């Protein structure tokens, strides 16, 4: 079944280009939720940035279904939530979660 994305290709701006691909939850791209949790792991290929983006409210059942995730260019997710941009240079192993009080993405204790 085709997904109904919040943003169209025509709405995309060059905010974080040249950063490779990433994996993101439909909660962000289809449901319009902001990124609530992001982490970087070793990429699966030379084109994979290693970034993984979730809204942060996905259940275990939701995350266990690969149909709820897609590969995107990192720039696409930056268009959905530009607050990720300042963290994109973090090395592998870093993670950020949205603070409920400030609304900002803050480092998660490693």
N, C-alpha and C positions, 0 to 999 in steps of 0.2 A: 504494500500500500504506500503510495507517495506521501511524503511529509509536507505539511503546510508550514513553511518557515515564516517567522515574523518579518525578516528583512528580505528584500529582493536583491538580485545581483546588481541591479541599477542603483541601489541605495548604498552599496559598499564604497568606502573611501580608503585610500592608502594610508592607514594608521600605523601598521606594524608589518610592513612588507619584508620579504626575503628571510623570514624566520622559519620556514618549513611548515610541516604539517603538525597536527595535534588531534587529540581525541576529545570530543565534547558530548555532553548529555543533551538529549532532546528537551530537557527541562529548560535549557538556556535558549536553544535555537528555535524550538517549536512552541514552548510555553511562555517564553519571554522573561524567564527568571534571570536575575543577575548571577554572575559567578559568585558562589559562596565558598568554594574550596578549589584550590588549584595546586597541583604538585608537578614536579619535574622528575622523570625517571630517565634511564638510558633509553634512547629511541630504538625503535624496531628496525629502522633502516637509515640510510644516509640522509634521507629527506625528512625523517621524523624528528621534530624538535624535542620530543620527550614530554611535552606539556600535556597534562590531562586536566580538563575543566568540568566541574560539576556545580550544580546549584547548591548542593549541600543538604538538600532535603530528600534525596532519593533513598528509597528503602532498599534493603538487601535484595528483595524480589525484583525491584526495578533494575538495579545494577547488574543482576545476574542475567538479564536478557540483553544480548548484544544488539537487538533491534532498536534499543533506546539510545544508541551511540552511533556517531559517524566520524569519519576522518574529515578534517577541514584544514584549510590554510589558517595559520595563527591569526593572520589579518582579519579573517572572517569573525573570529571570536572577539577580537579587539573592537570590531564594529558593534557587536552585541553588547559589550561591556568594556568601554575604554579604560576603566580603572585597573585593568590587568597590565596595561602597557608598561608602567613603571617597574614591574616585577619580572619582565620577560628575559632579562639578562642574568637572572639568578642561575647558579649552577645546578647540576643534577643533584637530587637529594633535598632540595628546598621545597617547602610547602607553605601555603598561605590560606588563611580562613577569614571570612568576613566577620568582623567584630560586631556584635549585636548592638552595642552602645554607640560606637562612632560610625558604623557603617563602612569602615575602611577594611581593606585586606591587610591583615597583619601576619607576620611570620608565626608559624606553628613551631613549638618546641621540638627540636630534632632529637 
